[in-house]
Amino acid sequence: MTTFVSLLVNGISQGAVYALIALGFVIIFKASEVLNFAHGSMLLLGAYVIARLVPSVGFAAAVAIGVASTALLAVLLERLLFSRVGRNKGLGGHGQVAALTIMTLGLDIVIVTDMARRIGSGVLSLDQPWGSGAFSFGDVAITYNRLIAIATAAVLILAFLAAFRFSGWGVALRASAEDAETAALMGIRRWQVSALAWLLAGALAAVAAVFLTGSPTPGLEPSIRTVAFAAFPAAILGGLDSTTGALVGGLIVGVVEAMAAGYSSHLDFLGGGFGAAVPYIVMLVILLARPAGLFGTRELARV
């Protein structure tokens, strides 16, 4: 029972970070219908900036600069690259979305290649002030890094949900996601909605990187970007157009992944490394029952 509770607690903490990453996927998709496969490279870039700045400016300032830099870069990429393709009149609606999604794949490769060259074969530390200590209650232990990750993710997600529900930008984002043409006719500037969506997604990626590189992981390595692909099933199974779904999906994937890793000895008959595929299997099972995801909006077609 102790093992189960420990895995559950650590799965929830990992799921909270996944939820931050999945929320970035969802925000951009709602604003532009684009699947941003460069989200992992944004996460890697944010972590790299923070790791390089910590020795000179301290942890808090480095995090602030890293988050701001990643968010700003995301906006610049959206304005300089993606908005230009989006204005191409020669592409239809689906053609634009396909072209933009492919662009994110190319962008991801470019950024990751450069970051891997800069990081090298070593491991960079972000020197989190809470260190590698752990909090114990009974026989269950969880690192301070993951405890702080839960608290930070909860605050940020609640703040976003409140802004999404009550702010003018949130109303504009929901209106654009519902019917972009009608929203434009009502005076909503879609480029502003999209730019702010990329800004927030970049910032969330950098925040998630702070905790992904802390205990129990050794630090920053180029492979950290693959965590974004572990969070991708969370966005899909929760519903790509649902912010609530990103939260629920992140928690589901985190817990399932932790359980699969903790009970891996019981899954040996399925082959080595099967645990890494478990989140995708859960995603497929849920999509078979609910193609739009747990909280996604089902499209209705009139015939």
Order of alpha helices (4+ residues) and beta strands (2+ residues): alpha-alpha-alpha-alpha-alpha-beta-beta-alpha-alpha-alpha-alpha-alpha-alpha-alpha
